[in-house]
Amino acid sequence: MILDIEVNYKNKKRYKTAKYPMHQNIFWTGLIWVLSRIALIGRKYKVETIGMEDLKPPYMLLSNHMHFIDFELTAMATWPHPVSNVVSIDGYVVKWFLLEWIGAICTRKFTMDLHLVKSIRHVLKRGDILAMYPEARYSPCGTTAFLPESLGKLVRMNKVPVVAVVHHGNHLYAPFWNVFKKKLSVPMHTTLKLILTPEQIAKMTVEEINETLKRELQYDDYRYQKENNIRITEPFRAEGLHKVLYQCPHCLTESKMDSQGADIFCTACGKRWHWHEDGRLEATEGETEFDHIPDWFAWERKQVKKQIEEGTYSFTDEVEVFSLPRVWRYIPLGKAKLTHTIDGGFTLEGHYRGEDYFIHRQPQQTNSLHVEYNFSPLDKKADFVDISTENDSFYCRPTQQNVITKLAFATEELYLRSLPKKD
């Protein structure tokens, strides 16, 4: 087993995530509702509840995740009951005291956080609503992202009602790959549906619970656009799309895609695709390999899986590192070497304040990867990946361009590959 060598911080204190969240009092619940209403002024949205007429807390809300507006829409439906949201530590930077006051539960993404399980039980036992976003990041392509198998165990352990929250249109409104240019004309539709009762949970296996969760949390924003005849007329609608559609299906070159206006194109072979107002992709010349954006995205994942199976996958790059041991500010650690391999997983090797540090995450330790496109807290024009341990988080800006989506695919595929084989 390879042991980490921690960063030589002058102040070795870490932000304590292993503490129980505060109870959200009626003042904060009301203020959140008011601020959510204000934030939604001018937006087209509908919030619908299904099978929740007689449902009272405690219960679990499991929601898909596409934009910050998800929280605001959910707040409209849960009023007047207090909700404790599970929030990543990067959401606590500067405003940590506010999140503590409203009863949020802090965690570091994609780590083995055992106290998170205790905090969830604590919230439910005191009779509140527990809200989780099990994908743990904004959906990169408006479709269901990786859902951990441990989710079923968590549901079975707590034996409270489970509500699936599915947002439609939020990704189209502000796609993760270009959140700064919103499509205000997109109508959003949120459903909250009771999918499991304690009586049902008691009769189900963990595998059956997971199958139910995966089925109920399925979504595809581009299919939603087509089925509801939504036209996105903004001339900039494709700008940033190359961050998720990073591999050219024509010449197979990776990381040479770019976008402008309503077009996405390959700078290696020159092929272009136009993104129509109704959501269709169409090649300007020759064959249209994929007319549905999620199909292109799924094809890229298969390409990464193929590289792993053939033993040809690896990644090495010099990165700029900013760490987050506490929540006051990001700490610049300078340059480091980031490596990702099939058998070794992630290694981050750097030097800070006269000493080397070494962070290692094996494939089975990281079931997914936190990625950020145009990460505004550090650099609005740069992409980052977050390699977290149980008490620190390292936000790495690669030197290579347009590589983080592939790293996320590889992380998930290597995790699945590391799981014990089922009979």
N, C-alpha and C positions, 0 to 999 in steps of 0.2 A: 504494500500500500504506500502510495506517494503522499507525503505530508506537506501541507501548505507552509510556506514561510511568510508570515504576515508583514504588512507594510510597517516601516519604522516611523510611525506617527509621533509627533511631539506630545500630543494629547492622545493617549491610548483609549480614552473612554468612547464607547459606542452608544448609539441611541438604543434604548431598551424596548425591543418589540415584545418581549415576553412579559406582558402585563395585561390585566383584564381591562376592557374598554369601559368608559364611563357610561352611565345611563343617559340617554338623550331626553332632556326635559321638554315640556310642552312649548317653551319659548323657542328653542332651537328647531323643533319640529315645525312650528308655525312659520318661522323665518325662512326655513328651507322651502316650504310650500310657496310663500310669497315670492321669494327670489326666483324660484323655478317658473312661476307664472309670468313674471316680468321678462325672464330670459326667452320665453317662448312666444312673446308678442311678435306678431308679424310672420310667424312660422305656420305652416300647414301641418296639423297633426291631429291624430285621433288616438285615444287611449281606451281600450276595451278590456273588460274583465269577463272571464268565462268560468262558470262553476264555482264562483267565490262568494255567492250571496250570503251564506251563513258562516263564512270563514273568519275566525278571530285569531290573533296572535296567541302563542308563538307559531311561526312557520318559517320555512326557508324559501327565499327567492333566488332562483338560479337564472341568470340573465345572459343573453349574448351581449357582445361588446363591440361597438363600432365608433363611438364618439362620446365626448363628455355629456352631450345632450341626453344620453341614455339615463343618467342619474336624474335629470330634471323630469323626464317623462315618467319614470318610475315613482318619483316623489308625488306626482299628481294622483296616482292610483292608491298609494299607501296611506295618505292622509286620513285620519289624524294620528296614526300609530307611529311610534318611534322606530327607526330603522338603523341598525348598525351595519355599515358597509365595510367589506374587506378592501383595503386600499394599499397599493404598493408604496414603498418608502419614498420613491421619487415624488409622489403626490404630497408628501409632508414637508418638502423643502420650503423654508420660510414660514409657511402657514401651519406648522405642526400643531400649535396650540388650538387652532380652530377645529382641526380634525379630531383632536383629543376631546374637545368639549362636545362635539356632536356624536361621540360614541363610535368613531371609526376604529377598525382593527388594522394595525400596521403589520405588514409582512414584506419579506424580500422575495421577489418573483422566482419561481421554479427552484426553491430550496426545500429541504426537509424541515419544515417549521412545525414542530410538534406542539408548541404552545398555541399555534393558530387553532388547532383542533380543540384545545381546552377553552380558548376564548369563544369559539363558536358555541360550544356546549353551555358556557356561562350565559351568553346572550339569550339563548333559547330557554334556559331554565328560569330566567327572570321574567320571561313572558314577552319578549320583544321579537321583532322581525329581523332575521339575518339575511343580508343580501350579499351574494357572491357572483362574481363574473368568472366562471371556471376556465374560460379561454385565456384569462389573465393578461390580455393585451387587446388593443383594437384589432378587429379583423382586417388583415391586409388586402383581402379581395372581396369583401362583402359576402363571404360564405362561412359556414361553420368551421372554426379552427380546431386545433387539437383539444380533446377533452380527456383529462387524466382518468385512469381506471380507478384511482382512489376515491373518486367522487361517489361511486356507489357505496363504498364502505362508510363514508361520512354520513350519507343519507340513512343507511341502515342503523348506524350507531345512535343517531339522534331521535329517530322514530317520531318526527313531527311532519305535518303536511308539507308538501313540496309544490311550489308554484313555479312554472316556467314562464319567464318573461322573454318574449321575442320581439325585437324591434325590426321593423321593415322600413327601408328608405333612409335610415340614418347614415349609412355608408355612401349612398348616392349624394346625400346632402353635403357631407364633408368627408370624402374618402381619406383614409389614413395616409395615403401617399401624397395628398395635397390638402391638408386640413385648413390652410389659410384662405383658399378660394372656395367659398361655399356656394352651393346651388340652391338659392332660396326658394325656387319654384317647386322643389321636390316635396310631395306630400309624405309625411311619416305616419306610420300606423304601428302602434304598440299593443300587443295582447298579453294579458296576464291570465294564465290558465292553471287551475288546480289539476295537477297530473298524478299525484300520489297522496293517499291518505295513510295514516299510521296503520290502519288495518291491512291495507294492501301491502305496505312495506314489510310487515311482520310475516307475510306469506311468500315473499319473494327472495330469491338469491341475490347476491351482489351483482352477478352477471346479468340477471333479469332487470335489476334496477338500472344498471348502466345502459342496457339496450333501450329502456324506456326514455332515459334522459337524452341519449343521442338522437332518438327519433323525434322527441318533442322540441329539441333545441336546433333542429335543422332549419337552415334558411339560405336564401340565395337572393341578394338584393337586385341582381341583374335580371333574374327571372321575375321578381316582383315588379320591376320596371316594365317588362314586356307584358305581363298579365294585366297590368293596370294602365297600359297605354300611356305611360309617362314619357314625356319628351323633355330632354335636357338640352336647352338651346344655347347655353353659354358657350361662346366661341373658344374658351380655354379648357373645355371639359376634359381633354385627354392629357393635359400637362401634369406630369408626375407619374403617369401610368407605367412608364418604363421601369420604375422602381420595383414593381411586382412582376411585370412581364419583361424580365431581364434577359431572356434567351430567345434568339431569333429562331423560329421554327422552319425558316427557309434555308439558312446556311448553318444553323446550329451554333453559331458563335454566342458566347456568354458575355454579359456585362458591356455590350456595345450598343444596346438599345437606347433610344432617346425619344423625346416627345415635344411637340409644339402645337399649340392651338387644339385642333380636334384630331390630330394625326399622331401615330406612334410609328417609329421607323428604326431600321438597323443601319448604323453608321459603317458597318463592315461590308455588307452587300448592297445596301441602298434600298432594300424593299420597304414599302410603306403600307400602312393600314389606316383607314379612316374610321373613326368612331362616330357613327350616325346618331342623330338626336334620339332615336328610339332604342339605343343601346347596342345595336348591331356593329360588329367589326367587319370591315370589308377591305380586302387588298385593293390598292389602286391599280395594280397590274398583276396578272397571273392568278394563281390559286389562292383562295382564302382558306388558310389552314384551320383557323378557328374563328367562328363568327360570334362566339359567346365567351366573354372574358374569363370566367371561371374555368372553362375547358382548357384554355391556354395555361392558366395557373396550375391546374391539376397535371397537365402534361409535363411541366417543369419539375414537379415533385417526382414523377416517375423517372425522369432523366437523372435526378440526383440519386434515387434509390438504385437505379441501374449501375451508376458509378460505384456506389458502396458495395453492391453485390459483386462487381468485377474487381474490386480492390483498387480502383484508380482514384478514389476521392481523397483529397487532402487540401488543407488551407494553411498558409503562413503569410503573415503580413506584419509590417510595423504599424503600430497604432498609437494614437494619442490617448492617454488615460486620465479620466477624472473619477475620483472615488467618492463614496457617500457613506462613510462610517457613522456619521451623525446627520442631523437634518437641518443644520444651520446654513450650509453651503457645500457646493461641490469642491473637492480639493484636487488641483492639477498635479498629477504625478509625473508628467513628462511622457517621453516615448517608452514603449515596451514592445515585446514580441508576442504576438498572439498566434497560437497554433491550434488547429483542429484536425484530428486524425481519427481513423476508423476505430482503432483499438484503444487509443489513449484519451479520446475526448478533447476537452479544452485545456490548454496550458497558457498562462499569462506570466511572462518573465520580464521584470523591470528592476529599476534601481531608484531609490528615493532616500534622501537624507543620509547618504553615505553607506547604505546597506541594500543588498539585493532582496527582492521579494519574489515569491513563486506561488501562483494560485493554480490549482488543478481541480478540474471537474470531470469525473469519469462519465461515460455515456449513460450509465444507469442512475447517475445522480441528477441529471438534468433532462426532464421529459420534454421541455420545449425551450425556446430562447426568446428573451425580451429584446425586440428590435424597435428602433425609433427612426422614422423618416423625418428629415428636417427638424431636428430636435431643438426646439426653441429655447429651453433653459441654458443650453450650451452653444449651439450654433444652428441658426435657422436654415442654413444652406448645406448642412452635413447630416449624414446618417450615423447612427450609433448602435452598438450591441451592448447589452448589459450582462456581464458575467458575475453572478452573485454567489457569495458564501452565506453561512448562517448569520454572520455579523458584519458583513461588508458588501458593497456593491461597486463594480468597476465598469464605468461607461467608456467604451472604447470606440474611437473614431478611426476606421480603417484608412490606410493610404490608398488602397485599391478602391475604385469606384463601383458602385452598384453590385455589391456582393452580399449584403446582409440578408436578403430574402433567401438566397441559396443556403446560407449558414443556418437559417431557421429550419428549412426543410431537412438539412442533414442532421441537425440536432434531434429532431423528432424521429427520423428514420433510424438513427443509431440507438436511440432509447428503445424503440420498439424491437430492434434487433437484439438488444441486451436482455430482454425479458425471457424468463424460462419458457421453453416450448411447451405448448399444451398438448396433451395426448389426443 
